Amino acid sequence: MVVEKDVVIAHELKLISESLKAVIEKKRGVNHIEMVNTGKELMRKINTQKDFSIDLAFVDINLPDLGGFQAVELIRQKFKDAKIILLSLGTNPYSHKELEAAGVSDFLTFEEDRKFLFRTIDRVLKPKTNLRNLEFAVAHNSKKTSRSKPADSSFLTKKEKEVLRALTMECDNQKVGNILGIKPTTVMTHKKHLIKKLGVKSTAELVIYSFKNLVLQDNYTF
């Protein structure tokens, strides 16, 4: 059963809002889409419209009156479980850690296509992984593999650890590159080095390694 979501698009340019709405309306699971063009409009709807609800918000990083991050904070105050995607006409100047700290689920530029947009929506709306289930999956996978225990992660570079963390979000090379501000080819190079350094055989094993050694042990240093 698909749970329908209430979506808000907050962007200064009406043409962009209307175009994005036309695309998102085609996605299964979208209940209702509201559009606002300024921070004042967003505040008015949140504070005065009783039936106004936000499950997913697309927010212009340069939203008039507020700016993107203040708009995110405003939404979070009223709708704590809302997922928020920042929109920009340019490249992403922020690290994943900065976006996460601000309560932002993801960052999109208008260079992406509809398929990429839908994958992003599915990922940010996906329920958080249950760590107990994850721990079981990691243990189960470890029993299935005969390779020796991976090396300690302390010798990895900061960027390599950032790549590992992004991979746990089910990102492809292009998406990891967007998050970290590097080229997809650079991501591929990092992955090759990580596979060699950690003694694993595939990207899937890199993800398992990251969960086991960086997530389950609360050992993030990104």
C-alpha positions in Angstrom: 0.0 0.0 0.0 1.4 3.4 -1.0 1.0 6.1 1.6 0.2 9.4 -0.2 2.3 12.4 0.7 1.6 16.2 0.9 4.3 18.1 -1.1 5.3 21.8 -0.9 7.4 23.5 -3.6 8.8 26.8 -2.3 10.7 28.5 -5.1 11.0 32.1 -6.3 10.5 31.4 -9.9 6.9 30.3 -10.8 8.0 28.7 -14.0 10.3 26.3 -12.1 7.6 25.6 -9.4 5.0 24.8 -12.1 7.4 22.7 -14.1 8.5 20.7 -11.0 4.9 20.3 -10.0 4.0 18.9 -13.4 6.7 16.3 -13.1 6.0 15.3 -9.5 2.3 15.0 -10.1 3.1 12.0 -12.3 4.7 10.1 -9.4 2.7 7.6 -7.5 2.1 8.4 -3.9 1.8 12.1 -4.2 -1.4 13.4 -2.6 -1.4 17.1 -2.9 1.1 19.8 -4.1 1.2 23.3 -2.8 3.3 26.1 -4.3 4.7 29.2 -2.7 7.1 31.8 -4.1 8.4 33.6 -1.0 9.2 32.9 2.6 6.3 35.1 3.6 3.8 32.9 1.7 5.3 29.9 3.3 5.0 31.4 6.8 1.4 32.4 6.2 0.4 29.0 5.0 2.1 27.3 8.0 0.7 29.6 10.5 -2.9 30.2 9.2 -3.9 27.4 7.0 -5.3 24.7 9.3 -5.3 21.8 6.8 -1.8 22.7 5.6 0.6 19.7 5.9 4.1 18.9 4.7 5.6 15.5 4.2 8.1 16.5 1.5 9.3 20.0 0.7 11.4 21.4 -2.2 12.9 24.6 -1.0 14.8 27.2 -3.1 18.2 27.8 -1.5 17.7 31.5 -2.2 14.0 31.7 -1.3 13.0 35.4 -0.9 12.3 36.8 2.6 13.9 33.9 4.4 16.5 32.0 2.4 16.6 28.3 2.1 18.1 27.3 5.5 15.7 29.6 7.5 12.8 28.1 5.5 14.0 24.7 6.5 14.1 25.7 10.1 10.6 27.1 9.9 9.2 23.9 8.4 11.0 21.8 10.9 9.4 23.7 13.8 5.9 22.7 12.7 6.5 19.5 10.8 9.3 17.6 12.5 9.1 14.5 10.3 9.1 16.4 7.0 11.7 15.6 4.4 13.3 18.6 2.8 15.2 18.9 -0.5 17.1 22.1 -1.2 17.0 23.3 -4.8 19.7 25.3 -6.6 20.4 26.5 -10.1 24.1 26.0 -9.4 26.3 23.3 -7.9 26.0 22.2 -4.3 28.5 24.2 -2.1 27.7 22.3 1.1 29.0 19.0 2.4 26.6 16.2 3.3 27.4 16.8 7.0 26.4 20.5 6.8 23.1 19.7 5.1 22.3 16.9 7.6 23.0 19.2 10.5 20.6 21.8 9.1 17.8 19.2 8.7 18.1 18.9 5.0 17.5 15.5 3.4 19.1 16.2 0.1 20.2 18.8 -2.5 19.2 18.9 -6.1 20.3 21.0 -9.0 18.3 21.5 -12.2 20.8 19.5 -14.2 19.2 16.3 -13.1 16.5 14.4 -15.1 13.1 13.1 -14.0 14.4 9.6 -13.2 17.1 11.0 -10.9 14.4 13.2 -9.2 12.2 10.3 -8.6 15.1 8.2 -7.2 15.9 11.0 -4.8 12.3 11.3 -3.6 12.1 7.6 -3.0 15.4 7.6 -1.0 14.6 10.6 1.2 11.1 9.2 2.0 12.4 5.7 2.7 12.1 4.8 6.4 15.4 4.9 8.3 17.1 1.5 8.5 16.4 -0.4 11.8 19.9 -0.8 13.3 19.0 -4.2 14.8 18.0 -5.6 11.4 21.1 -4.0 9.9 23.3 -5.6 12.6 21.8 -9.0 11.9 22.3 -8.5 8.1 25.9 -7.5 8.6 26.5 -10.5 10.9 24.8 -12.8 8.4 26.8 -11.5 5.6 30.0 -11.9 7.6 29.3 -15.6 8.1 28.7 -16.1 4.4 32.1 -14.6 3.4 35.3 -16.4 4.1 37.6 -13.4 3.7 39.5 -12.1 6.7 38.3 -9.3 8.9 38.7 -5.9 7.1 41.5 -3.6 8.2 41.0 -0.9 10.7 39.5 2.3 9.2 41.7 4.7 11.2 44.2 4.9 8.3 41.5 6.0 5.8 41.5 9.6 4.7 38.6 12.0 5.6 37.4 12.0 2.0 37.5 8.2 1.8 35.3 8.0 4.9 32.9 10.6 3.4 32.7 8.4 0.3 31.9 5.3 2.5 29.2 7.2 4.3 27.6 8.4 1.1 27.6 4.8 -0.2 25.5 3.7 2.8 22.7 5.9 1.4 22.4 3.8 -1.7 24.0 6.4 -3.9 25.5 5.8 -7.4 28.7 7.5 -8.5 27.0 10.6 -9.8 25.0 11.1 -6.6 28.0 10.6 -4.4 29.8 13.1 -6.5 27.0 15.6 -6.1 26.9 15.2 -2.3 30.7 15.5 -1.9 31.3 18.1 -4.6 33.6 15.8 -6.6 33.4 14.2 -10.1 31.9 10.7 -10.6 35.2 9.5 -11.9 36.9 10.7 -8.7 34.3 8.7 -6.8 35.2 5.6 -8.8 38.8 6.1 -8.0 38.1 6.4 -4.3 36.0 3.2 -4.4 38.9 1.3 -6.1 41.3 2.5 -3.5 38.9 1.6 -0.7 38.3 -1.9 -2.0 42.1 -2.4 -2.2 42.8 -0.8 1.3 40.0 -2.7 3.1 40.5 -6.0 1.4 36.9 -6.3 0.2 35.7 -7.5 -3.2 32.9 -5.1 -4.2 31.0 -1.9 -3.5 28.3 -3.9 -1.7 31.0 -5.1 0.7 32.2 -1.5 1.1 28.7 -0.6 2.3 28.6 -3.5 4.7 32.0 -2.5 6.0 30.8 1.1 6.6 27.7 0.0 8.5 29.6 -2.5 10.6 32.6 -0.3 11.4 31.4 3.3 11.2 27.6 3.2 11.9 27.0 0.3 14.3 30.0 1.3 16.4 29.0 5.0 16.4 32.5 5.7 15.0 31.7 8.5 12.5 34.5 11.0 12.1 33.3 12.8 9.0 
